[in-house]
Amino acid sequence: MSVDSGGSAGLMPAAFFGHGNPMNALEVNRYTAAWRAFGEAVPRPRAILVVSAHWYINATAVTAMPRPRTIHDFYGFPQQLFDVQYPAPGLPELAEEISDVVHPTWVGADVDSWGIDHGTWSVLVHAFPDASIPVVQLSINADKSMEYHLELGAKLAPLRERGVLVVASGNVVHNLRGMNWSLKDDGFDWAQRFDQDAKERMLTAPTEFATLDAHADYRSAVPTPDHFIPALYLAGLAGAAGDRSTAVLVDGYAYGSLSMTAYTLGLDCGQTAETAGAAQAPAGVPPDGSNI
């Protein structure tokens, strides 16, 4: 493998994406342009392992089917979004490889129940639009602690040496009940405070990222942990790397209570010239009923 523009020879980068509104899959804006720039800069992976906020279950599992289905796990959006397909192949043998590298943590193999959810494909349609790279998802175990997820992220580090691109997808700040569709490109004061402190932690002390649950704004920023936890996987990988090669890919806010911040590890893509903000909200859909 060649040396990438910000990483080391033989070591695949990693990333966390704030995916936000699934309508981003259909739009070109500053966030989707950054996702595309990431995909163009990264060495071609053997496979992509995604930790998505939208596979939040009571187990630790990986998809192990040869042809994962595209899952449209949201409500109230236009048919054009439900028509999106991301027909990437799976890589069933990667399930055993993941199980080996994280041992003794138990990881189950899901051969038929999940697939590629919108937390994954809404980003990958921009980063890797030809859908030719195998995609495997790792579930978020809802029964486990923040420290468990941070440590599991660190355990995935050997996969970076084997051509696997580890991607986490969620939103560091994600409060659907607090959303205001009219605040398309703005964040409430508490959202900005939490996101800025999370940013400092990710860039300077990633192994302490899990302690953000003690932050004064945590309950407002993270009313449920599903979208926050994926960032712990990148923080774990950054801690395992023992260096300071984590960088902000793009940042910003949407609808008052979403942070769109994305990070890279081992790859600096620079800044995108696109200035348009987050995707337009669907008309008449209550934010907390949309499952974004």
C-alpha positions, 0 to 999 in steps of 0.5 A: 500500500502506498503512503497516503497524504497524511498517514503512514505507509501500510496503515489505512486511515479511519474516520468519523462522519456526522451524517445528519439528515439522510437527504444529504445522500441526494445533495451536494453541500459542504458536508457531502463534498468533504465526504467525497474528498475523503473517499478520493484521498484514501488508499483503496480499501480491501473492505470498509467496516462501518460502526453506524448509529442506526444498528443499535441492538442488544448484542455485538455483531457484524454483518456476514452476508455476501450481498447486504441489502440497502436499508431505508430506516427512516420515515416521511422522506420523498420516494427519491430517497427510498429509491437509493440503493447501495449495492456494495458486496459484503465480505463474510470472511471479515466477520471471523477476522474481526472476532479474532482481533477483538478476542476475548470480546464476543462478536456474533455473525449476522448472516440475514437480519441487517445490511447497510443502513442509512447511517452508512450508505448516505455517506458512502454514496458520496465517498465511494459512489461506485459501491464496489468495495465490500462493506461490513457493519459492526453493531453498537451494543446498547447494553455496554458502557462507554468504556467498552466501546472506546476499548473495542474501537482500540481493539480494531486497530490491527485491521488498519494494517490489513487494508480495512477502512474503519468508519464510524457514523453518527452525530456527536450532538444529536437531539431530535426533540430539540431540532428546529428545521428552520435553523438549517445551518445553526447550532444552539449555544449548548450544542456548540459548547458540547461539540467544541469541547468534544473536538478538543478532546478528540484532537488532544486526548482521545482516550478521555472521550468517554468522560464527556458523559460528565459534561454539563451539556451532555444530557442536552447534546446526547439524550440517547447515546446511539449517535454519540457512541460511534465517535468512541470508536474513532477515539479508541483507534486514535488512542491505540495509534498513540499519535496526534494525526486526528484532524477535523474533516468538516464541521458545522451545525444543523437544525440547532441540535445536530453537530455535523463534525467529521474527523479523520485519523491518519489522513488530512484532506484539506478544506472543501470549497463547497459552502452550501450547508446541511440538507433541506428538511422534508416538509411536514415531518416532525424531527423526532419521528424521522429517525435521522 
